[in-house]
Amino acid sequence: AVVSTQSGHYGRDTNYILRTCKMAQKSEPVPLNFVHQNAILCETIKKEQRHQKLHKDYRVNPFKKMHVLASKPNSNVEDDTQEDVAAPVFDDQYINIFKKAREVPTEKYEYPQTESQAYGWFTTPLIDSDRSDIRLHHPRTMSEVTKYMDAAWRLKEQSENMQ
């Protein structure tokens, strides 16, 4: 059946309108189904175990800065003579990763990795500097005007410092 008003037809079924009104009302809480909840829990655990990786090799993160602390200033025992403290064992792989992490980008990579690194990446001059070539070497020169202004600035600074 089509609902009609004086202005025209809405084209909606009355059952649809009744259903939407019932959905808007507060519904009763659905009782828990423990079988379904257990199945969902089992599925979640299986997914977690499928994507989980168990790490058995623990190392210090070489990419974080380490703060090395000195021994106690009042201790009389030398570090070499302590028997209860085992000597640290350094892993070659860790040392290589640590050194690689501390390198500057120009030593790590052959070419810049970002556009920002491109500026200043190649620091070697394109041509050798020759101080006798006046086209490339412009030393600071003093003329009479610059000497006068230099003296005037010095005098001004001295008078300001005296006050």
C-alpha positions in Angstrom: 0.0 0.0 0.0 1.2 3.5 -0.8 0.9 6.2 1.8 -0.8 9.2 0.4 -1.4 12.7 1.7 -3.2 15.7 0.3 0.0 16.9 -1.4 0.7 13.6 -3.2 2.2 10.1 -2.8 5.4 9.3 -1.0 5.8 5.9 -2.6 6.7 4.2 0.7 5.2 1.0 2.0 3.4 1.3 5.4 5.3 -1.8 6.7 8.6 0.0 6.0 7.4 3.0 8.0 6.3 0.8 10.9 9.6 -1.1 10.9 11.7 2.1 11.0 9.5 3.4 13.9 10.1 0.1 15.8 13.9 0.3 15.2 14.0 3.8 16.6 12.5 2.5 19.8 14.8 1.1 22.5 15.2 -2.6 21.9 15.7 -5.2 24.6 19.2 -6.5 25.2 20.0 -9.7 23.4 21.1 -12.5 25.7 24.8 -13.5 25.3 25.5 -16.6 23.2 28.6 -18.1 24.8 29.2 -20.5 21.9 29.4 -17.7 19.4 31.6 -15.6 21.6 33.9 -18.5 22.1 34.1 -19.1 18.4 34.9 -15.4 17.8 37.6 -15.5 20.5 39.2 -18.6 19.0 39.2 -17.0 15.5 40.8 -13.8 16.9 43.5 -15.9 18.7 44.3 -17.8 15.5 44.6 -14.6 13.5 47.0 -13.1 16.1 49.1 -16.3 16.2 49.3 -16.4 12.4 50.7 -12.9 12.2 52.7 -13.0 15.3 56.5 -13.4 15.2 58.3 -14.6 18.2 61.7 -12.8 18.7 64.3 -14.8 20.5 67.3 -12.7 19.6 67.3 -9.5 21.7 69.6 -6.6 20.9 70.0 -3.0 21.8 68.5 -0.7 19.3 71.5 0.8 17.4 69.4 3.6 15.9 68.6 5.1 19.4 71.2 7.3 21.1 72.7 5.6 24.1 73.9 7.4 27.2 76.9 5.7 28.7 77.1 6.2 32.4 80.4 6.3 34.3 81.1 4.2 37.3 80.6 5.6 40.9 83.1 8.3 41.7 83.8 7.0 45.2 84.3 3.3 44.3 87.8 1.9 44.9 87.3 -1.3 42.9 88.6 -1.2 39.4 86.3 -2.5 36.6 88.9 -5.0 35.4 89.2 -6.7 38.8 85.5 -7.3 39.4 84.8 -11.0 39.2 81.1 -10.9 39.5 80.6 -8.7 36.5 81.1 -10.5 33.2 83.0 -8.8 30.4 80.6 -7.5 27.8 80.4 -9.6 24.7 80.0 -7.6 21.5 78.4 -9.0 18.5 80.0 -8.2 15.2 76.7 -7.7 13.5 75.6 -5.3 16.2 78.8 -3.3 15.9 78.4 -3.0 12.1 74.7 -1.9 12.4 75.7 0.6 15.1 78.5 2.1 12.9 76.2 2.2 9.9 73.5 4.0 11.9 76.0 6.7 13.1 77.3 7.4 9.6 76.4 10.7 7.9 74.1 10.2 4.8 76.9 11.0 2.3 78.8 8.0 3.7 75.8 5.7 3.9 74.4 6.3 0.4 76.0 7.0 -3.0 73.3 9.4 -4.1 70.9 11.6 -2.1 67.7 9.9 -0.9 65.5 13.0 -0.7 65.3 16.3 -2.5 66.4 18.1 0.6 69.6 16.0 0.7 70.4 17.0 -2.9 71.5 20.5 -1.7 75.0 20.3 -0.5 75.4 16.5 -1.4 78.4 17.1 -3.7 80.8 19.3 -1.8 83.9 19.0 -4.0 84.4 22.2 -6.0 83.9 22.0 -9.7 87.1 23.9 -10.4 90.2 24.4 -8.3 90.4 27.8 -6.6 93.2 30.0 -7.9 93.7 33.2 -5.9 95.6 34.8 -8.7 92.6 34.6 -11.0 90.6 37.8 -10.5 87.5 36.4 -12.2 86.9 34.0 -9.2 88.8 35.6 -6.4 87.4 38.9 -5.0 89.3 39.8 -1.8 87.9 42.5 0.5 89.4 45.9 -0.3 89.4 49.1 1.6 88.8 52.4 -0.1 88.8 55.9 1.4 85.0 55.8 1.9 85.0 52.4 3.6 87.9 53.5 5.8 86.0 56.6 6.8 82.8 54.7 7.6 84.7 52.1 9.5 86.2 54.8 11.7 82.8 56.4 12.1 81.2 53.1 13.2 84.0 52.5 15.7 83.6 56.0 17.2 79.8 55.5 17.4 80.2 52.1 19.2 82.7 53.5 21.6 80.4 56.5 22.5 77.4 54.2 23.0 79.5 51.9 25.3 80.7 54.8 27.4 77.1 55.8 28.3 
